[in-house]
Amino acid sequence: MTLVAEKTWEMTQVTVWGDVGGADTENRHLLFGIKQALISGTVPWVVKSSCDAVTVPTAPLVIDDVTLTNPCVVRTTTNHNQVTGDRIRIENVVGTTELNDLTYTVTLVDATHVSLDGIDATTGYTAYGSGGDFYFQDNIDKWTMWSDLTWNYSGSNHSWIVMEAPGMNGGTFQVLINCNNRSDYTESCTIYVSASGMFFGGSLTARPTAPDEVLVVNGNWGCYSDGQSSKTAMVCKTSDGECTRVYLSYARTSYGCWMFETPKNPIANWTNPWMVMFNPQAVAPTTARMFTDWAFHVQGSSVDPTEAGTARATGLIVITDQVSHSTVTVDGREYDDNYLATPLGLDYNSSSDNRRLGTFYDFWAVSTSFQDWQYLEGSGGPWKMIKVGGGFAQPGDGTPWGRW
């Protein structure tokens, strides 16, 4: 059987040995390694802002003038270091209050002036009075080595990082990892996403925030550490940046997966679609566990003109492209054996509405007649398709990176 990969995948394996210095050190090594893999490759993720729990994050600049032109021009008291296309947030302006608490894409004018794209301030805007905070993302990576990661509770100094996936949502999709919790054997995180790339602010003791932020992980991020066994993360990214998957394994058994995806063939009227899936496991895994008990989010501006706001779903619903055959279950140990490999998609999870949202790229359900670790013949690039635990196949590079 030949499976055709539609996209070209880049894969980086991160391995942390169990004798590197205990559970706390293991977690810092592994998360730092994942971050390094994400910001590498053909289409690297971009660090937009970060905190190492020691260096004071960049404070907002001071605004000292607003010109009511088309487009509106903002002046700062010091060099703003922005370039055309950067995003900023404005707060606390006196007078031209219409600009407050909003995010803007800017065009460079000079070292202390930017214009706000799409903002015609010639009508409907109040004259500038005084003051204003000019929040920006400094693009500085303070996670330069694993020891820069510090876990602590919110309110105390701790590390955080904001990264942008340039191939998702028009290049504005951001992920915030906040190292703000601790528990036995795991340094827990909160992980948020902002589809519009609006994480601003942040300090030594508090994370940045975004008005459209979505919490996708609150606690265990998929790292179980005991100071003994090796831990592996396989970071898989498509060369166009549209899909990123991180598979985590402990003692050669899977215990977590992250997926940041642009769906294929999204439903009509679902604008700016994205999907995020997390499957962390908080205890030592005894069996391969990859696609059960998901923290699952689907979001765009709307999947239907009659629905207000955004659409989300909780729980992974996997269905086949063969509409004449039954839907497989979330942990589906056996799929329709009439099809040795079936592309997977997503179904809207609602008691009153059951529709197809879209499909995954290069993600198959396969018959359990295939063995774990078995490679299927690949096509469309140098990738073979690896059989994963529970009956899933995805691009692999031929190396045994965990027992999925």
C-alpha positions as semicolon CSV with decimal commas, in nm:
position;residue;x (nm);y (nm);z (nm)
1;M;0,000;0,000;0,000
2;T;0,126;0,348;-0,089
3;L;0,030;0,662;0,101
4;V;0,088;1,001;-0,058
5;A;0,202;1,285;0,165
6;E;0,064;1,615;0,038
7;K;0,313;1,826;0,230
8;T;0,685;1,817;0,289
9;W;0,761;1,757;0,655
10;E;1,071;1,858;0,851
11;M;1,145;1,655;1,161
12;T;1,370;1,726;1,457
13;Q;1,417;1,481;1,743
14;V;1,488;1,613;2,092
15;T;1,614;1,357;2,345
16;V;1,675;1,416;2,715
17;W;1,846;1,137;2,907
18;G;1,724;1,043;3,252
19;D;2,053;1,126;3,424
20;V;2,076;1,495;3,332
21;G;2,002;1,612;3,685
22;G;1,655;1,518;3,809
23;A;1,297;1,585;3,708
24;D;1,321;1,964;3,721
25;T;1,626;1,970;3,494
26;E;1,471;1,717;3,256
27;N;1,167;1,938;3,202
28;R;1,376;2,246;3,135
29;H;1,598;2,058;2,887
30;L;1,297;1,912;2,703
31;L;1,089;2,230;2,675
32;F;1,396;2,430;2,570
33;G;1,477;2,168;2,306
34;I;1,120;2,185;2,170
35;K;1,144;2,562;2,149
36;Q;1,477;2,541;1,963
37;A;1,329;2,295;1,713
38;L;1,024;2,517;1,657
39;I;1,236;2,824;1,573
40;S;1,451;2,628;1,325
41;G;1,388;2,489;0,979
42;T;1,260;2,617;0,644
43;V;0,974;2,813;0,798
44;P;1,084;2,877;1,156
45;W;0,856;2,995;1,430
46;V;0,950;3,346;1,545
47;V;1,006;3,449;1,906
48;K;0,803;3,767;1,958
49;S;0,873;3,825;2,327
50;S;1,003;3,628;2,624
51;C;1,106;3,638;2,988
52;D;1,379;3,437;3,161
53;A;1,254;3,533;3,512
54;V;1,567;3,746;3,565
55;T;1,586;4,014;3,295
56;V;1,317;4,282;3,314
57;P;1,094;4,253;3,003
58;T;1,074;4,551;2,772
59;A;0,840;4,817;2,912
60;P;0,590;5,001;2,691
61;L;0,709;5,321;2,527
62;V;0,555;5,659;2,602
63;I;0,337;5,828;2,339
64;D;0,368;6,208;2,324
65;D;0,167;6,295;2,013
66;V;-0,108;6,164;1,784
67;T;-0,170;6,324;1,445
68;L;-0,529;6,294;1,319
69;T;-0,447;6,218;0,956
70;N;-0,524;5,939;0,713
71;P;-0,357;5,720;0,818
72;C;-0,327;5,821;1,182
73;V;0,034;5,882;1,297
74;V;0,164;5,813;1,648
75;R;0,485;5,957;1,794
76;T;0,692;5,804;2,075
77;T;0,939;5,981;2,302
78;T;1,217;5,732;2,219
79;N;1,314;5,506;1,930
80;H;1,038;5,248;1,884
81;N;1,249;5,003;1,678
82;Q;0,941;4,895;1,481
83;V;0,936;4,796;1,116
84;T;0,654;4,797;0,866
85;G;0,416;4,511;0,939
86;D;0,478;4,495;1,314
87;R;0,180;4,496;1,549
88;I;0,140;4,725;1,849
89;R;-0,119;4,792;2,117
90;I;-0,215;5,137;2,248
91;E;-0,348;5,209;2,597
92;N;-0,405;5,506;2,830
93;V;-0,408;5,786;2,574
94;V;-0,579;6,101;2,703
95;G;-0,782;6,282;2,441
96;T;-0,773;6,043;2,144
97;T;-0,932;5,769;2,352
98;E;-1,068;5,603;2,038
99;L;-0,723;5,447;1,993
100;N;-0,711;5,284;2,336
101;D;-0,713;4,911;2,406
102;L;-0,677;4,812;2,040
103;T;-0,406;4,644;1,836
104;Y;-0,271;4,790;1,512
105;T;-0,046;4,693;1,227
106;V;0,201;4,975;1,166
107;T;0,398;5,127;0,882
108;L;0,738;5,275;0,962
109;V;0,764;5,652;0,921
110;D;1,085;5,724;1,110
111;A;1,256;5,629;1,438
112;T;0,986;5,787;1,654
113;H;0,680;5,783;1,426
114;V;0,458;5,504;1,291
115;S;0,132;5,521;1,101
116;L;-0,158;5,293;1,191
117;D;-0,266;5,088;0,890
118;G;-0,631;5,137;0,795
119;I;-0,702;5,407;1,054
120;D;-0,846;5,727;0,905
121;A;-0,843;5,969;1,199
122;T;-0,964;6,274;1,003
123;T;-1,319;6,220;1,128
124;G;-1,457;6,064;1,444
125;Y;-1,141;6,100;1,650
126;T;-1,083;6,339;1,941
127;A;-0,777;6,567;1,948
128;Y;-0,477;6,431;2,133
129;G;-0,435;6,543;2,492
130;S;-0,145;6,368;2,660
131;G;0,027;6,043;2,740
132;G;-0,032;5,693;2,620
133;D;0,138;5,353;2,638
134;F;0,285;5,201;2,320
135;Y;0,308;4,822;2,371
136;F;0,514;4,624;2,126
137;Q;0,674;4,282;2,083
138;D;1,051;4,321;2,105
139;N;1,139;4,001;1,910
140;I;1,404;3,917;2,170
141;D;1,464;3,552;2,261
142;K;1,570;3,538;2,627
143;W;1,551;3,157;2,632
144;T;1,909;3,120;2,509
145;M;1,984;2,806;2,713
146;W;1,788;2,553;2,914
147;S;1,878;2,717;3,246
148;D;1,683;3,030;3,140
149;L;1,361;2,842;3,209
150;T;1,229;2,897;3,563
151;W;0,903;2,754;3,691
152;N;0,715;2,934;3,964
153;Y;0,362;3,038;4,050
154;S;0,206;3,350;3,899
155;G;0,298;3,646;4,117
156;S;0,655;3,521;4,153
157;N;0,934;3,545;3,897
158;H;0,889;3,283;3,626
159;S;0,965;3,230;3,257
160;W;0,732;3,270;2,961
161;I;0,767;3,292;2,584
162;V;0,551;3,406;2,291
163;M;0,619;3,245;1,952
164;E;0,453;3,300;1,615
165;A;0,379;3,030;1,360
166;P;0,423;3,221;1,031
167;G;0,226;2,976;0,817
168;M;-0,097;2,991;1,019
169;N;-0,378;3,245;1,001
170;G;-0,192;3,471;0,760
171;G;0,122;3,473;0,971
172;T;-0,033;3,608;1,291
173;F;-0,094;3,289;1,492
174;Q;0,087;3,308;1,829
175;V;0,146;3,058;2,108
176;L;0,226;3,162;2,465
177;I;0,393;2,911;2,699
178;N;0,377;3,027;3,061
179;C;0,591;2,837;3,316
180;N;0,369;2,931;3,606
181;N;0,296;2,615;3,801
182;R;0,469;2,329;3,976
183;S;0,365;1,984;4,090
184;D;0,535;1,655;4,175
185;Y;0,740;1,529;3,880
186;T;0,601;1,791;3,644
187;E;0,659;2,158;3,597
188;S;0,313;2,250;3,475
189;C;0,232;2,526;3,227
190;T;-0,054;2,729;3,099
191;I;-0,049;2,751;2,719
192;Y;-0,257;3,006;2,531
193;V;-0,301;3,089;2,163
194;S;-0,392;3,417;1,994
195;A;-0,495;3,377;1,632
196;S;-0,449;3,750;1,570
197;G;-0,105;3,770;1,731
198;M;-0,202;4,011;2,006
199;F;0,001;3,903;2,311
200;F;0,136;4,220;2,469
201;G;0,270;4,325;2,806
202;G;0,411;4,078;3,054
203;S;0,656;4,113;3,341
204;L;0,884;3,902;3,558
205;T;0,581;3,784;3,754
206;A;0,297;3,791;3,499
207;R;0,247;3,667;3,142
208;P;0,141;3,876;2,843
209;T;-0,228;3,880;2,759
210;A;-0,432;3,902;2,439
211;P;-0,798;4,000;2,394
212;D;-0,864;3,697;2,174
213;E;-0,656;3,450;2,376
214;V;-0,774;3,090;2,412
215;L;-0,648;2,871;2,697
216;V;-0,553;2,531;2,555
217;V;-0,347;2,380;2,840
218;N;-0,390;2,445;3,211
219;G;-0,150;2,224;3,402
220;N;0,037;1,931;3,258
221;W;0,184;2,005;2,914
222;G;0,275;1,645;2,845
223;C;0,599;1,607;3,036
224;Y;0,628;1,329;3,292
225;S;0,970;1,329;3,456
226;D;1,116;1,096;3,713
227;G;1,486;1,177;3,688
228;Q;1,553;0,830;3,549
229;S;1,407;0,743;3,208
230;S;1,483;0,916;2,880
231;K;1,232;1,159;2,729
232;T;1,190;1,228;2,358
233;A;1,008;1,494;2,160
234;M;0,971;1,467;1,784
235;V;0,895;1,812;1,641
236;C;0,733;1,784;1,296
237;K;0,663;2,091;1,082
238;T;0,549;2,134;0,726
239;S;0,776;2,340;0,501
240;D;0,492;2,589;0,444
241;G;0,441;2,640;0,818
242;E;0,074;2,540;0,811
243;C;0,103;2,237;1,038
244;T;0,314;2,167;1,347
245;R;0,301;1,851;1,558
246;V;0,504;1,764;1,868
247;Y;0,502;1,403;1,986
248;L;0,628;1,325;2,336
249;S;0,743;0,987;2,462
250;Y;0,862;0,857;2,798
251;A;1,063;0,536;2,821
252;R;0,970;0,474;2,455
253;T;0,598;0,503;2,525
254;S;0,391;0,801;2,407
255;Y;0,247;1,027;2,670
256;G;0,151;1,345;2,489
257;C;0,097;1,524;2,163
258;W;0,058;1,886;2,051
259;M;-0,094;1,978;1,715
260;F;-0,126;2,327;1,564
261;E;-0,301;2,287;1,232
262;T;-0,444;2,470;0,934
263;P;-0,733;2,249;0,817
264;K;-0,762;2,120;0,466
265;N;-1,087;2,194;0,282
266;P;-1,249;2,393;0,566
267;I;-1,623;2,429;0,565
268;A;-1,762;2,728;0,373
269;N;-1,778;3,054;0,570
270;W;-1,521;2,933;0,823
271;T;-1,277;3,221;0,781
272;N;-0,928;3,221;0,930
273;P;-0,966;2,859;1,043
274;W;-0,725;2,692;1,282
275;M;-0,719;2,384;1,500
276;V;-0,521;2,314;1,817
277;M;-0,511;1,974;1,985
278;F;-0,332;1,876;2,305
279;N;-0,320;1,535;2,469
280;P;-0,099;1,559;2,777
281;Q;-0,070;1,277;3,029
282;A;0,004;1,367;3,390
283;V;0,118;1,026;3,513
284;A;0,375;0,772;3,399
285;P;0,225;0,605;3,090
286;T;0,189;0,230;3,090
287;T;0,045;0,204;2,740
288;A;0,068;0,415;2,429
289;R;-0,180;0,697;2,461
290;M;-0,202;0,954;2,189
291;F;-0,552;1,048;2,080
292;T;-0,776;1,006;2,382
293;D;-0,893;1,270;2,632
294;W;-0,801;1,560;2,408
295;A;-0,799;1,925;2,496
296;F;-0,928;2,024;2,155
297;H;-1,002;2,366;2,007
298;V;-1,133;2,465;1,665
299;Q;-1,175;2,831;1,594
300;G;-1,229;3,088;1,322
301;S;-1,443;3,396;1,288
302;S;-1,752;3,182;1,224
303;V;-1,828;2,846;1,071
304;D;-2,175;2,953;0,969
305;P;-2,328;3,296;0,898
306;T;-2,614;3,217;1,136
307;E;-2,383;3,151;1,432
308;A;-2,248;3,432;1,647
309;G;-1,885;3,456;1,747
310;T;-1,649;3,166;1,712
311;A;-1,699;2,794;1,687
312;R;-1,516;2,556;1,916
313;A;-1,543;2,190;1,986
314;T;-1,424;1,979;2,278
315;G;-1,336;1,620;2,216
316;L;-1,181;1,485;1,900
317;I;-1,434;1,349;1,655
318;V;-1,269;1,155;1,376
319;I;-1,465;1,064;1,065
320;T;-1,373;0,902;0,738
321;D;-1,374;1,051;0,391
322;Q;-1,589;0,756;0,285
323;V;-1,934;0,894;0,367
324;S;-2,102;0,555;0,320
325;H;-1,912;0,414;0,614
326;S;-1,956;0,472;0,984
327;T;-1,778;0,731;1,196
328;V;-1,490;0,597;1,404
329;T;-1,477;0,668;1,775
330;V;-1,230;0,888;1,957
331;D;-1,015;0,601;2,076
332;G;-1,114;0,378;1,779
333;R;-0,899;0,072;1,813
334;E;-1,044;-0,071;1,496
335;Y;-1,144;0,125;1,188
336;D;-1,330;0,015;0,881
337;D;-1,115;-0,268;0,748
338;N;-1,256;-0,213;0,401
339;Y;-1,005;0,071;0,389
340;L;-0,653;-0,004;0,501
341;A;-0,580;0,367;0,536
342;T;-0,847;0,637;0,561
343;P;-0,785;1,015;0,573
344;L;-0,914;1,176;0,891
345;G;-1,129;1,481;0,939
346;L;-1,320;1,675;1,202
347;D;-1,689;1,678;1,276
348;Y;-1,869;1,966;1,450
349;N;-1,957;1,837;1,797
350;S;-2,311;1,955;1,876
351;S;-2,630;1,782;1,975
352;S;-2,823;1,989;1,721
353;D;-2,563;2,022;1,448
354;N;-2,333;1,757;1,308
355;R;-2,124;1,878;1,015
356;R;-1,785;1,824;0,863
357;L;-1,547;2,108;0,947
358;G;-1,246;2,001;0,746
359;T;-0,974;1,740;0,722
360;F;-0,619;1,693;0,845
361;Y;-0,323;1,698;0,613
362;D;-0,128;1,370;0,600
363;F;-0,312;1,200;0,886
364;W;-0,468;0,856;0,843
365;A;-0,658;0,598;1,037
366;V;-0,526;0,254;0,953
367;S;-0,644;-0,096;1,018
368;T;-0,514;-0,260;1,335
369;S;-0,388;-0,540;1,113
370;F;-0,079;-0,319;1,090
371;Q;0,168;-0,354;1,373
372;D;0,305;-0,078;1,594
373;W;0,630;0,058;1,449
374;Q;0,542;-0,074;1,106
375;Y;0,635;0,153;0,816
376;L;0,413;0,170;0,513
377;E;0,545;0,255;0,169
378;G;0,554;0,631;0,119
379;S;0,514;0,851;-0,182
380;G;0,531;1,224;-0,259
381;G;0,863;1,290;-0,090
382;P;1,131;1,125;0,121
383;W;0,883;1,040;0,397
384;K;0,746;0,702;0,488
385;M;0,425;0,668;0,684
386;I;0,465;0,538;1,037
387;K;0,194;0,334;1,202
388;V;0,107;0,492;1,536
389;G;-0,060;0,339;1,839
390;G;-0,435;0,321;1,827
391;G;-0,440;0,292;1,450
392;F;-0,299;0,620;1,319
393;A;-0,039;0,685;1,049
394;Q;0,154;1,006;0,992
395;P;0,473;1,111;0,815
396;G;0,789;0,964;0,961
397;D;1,156;0,977;0,874
398;G;1,233;0,610;0,928
399;T;1,365;0,648;1,285
400;P;1,197;0,485;1,585
401;W;1,092;0,795;1,775
402;G;0,878;0,652;2,048
403;R;0,616;0,376;2,045
404;W;0,299;0,551;1,934
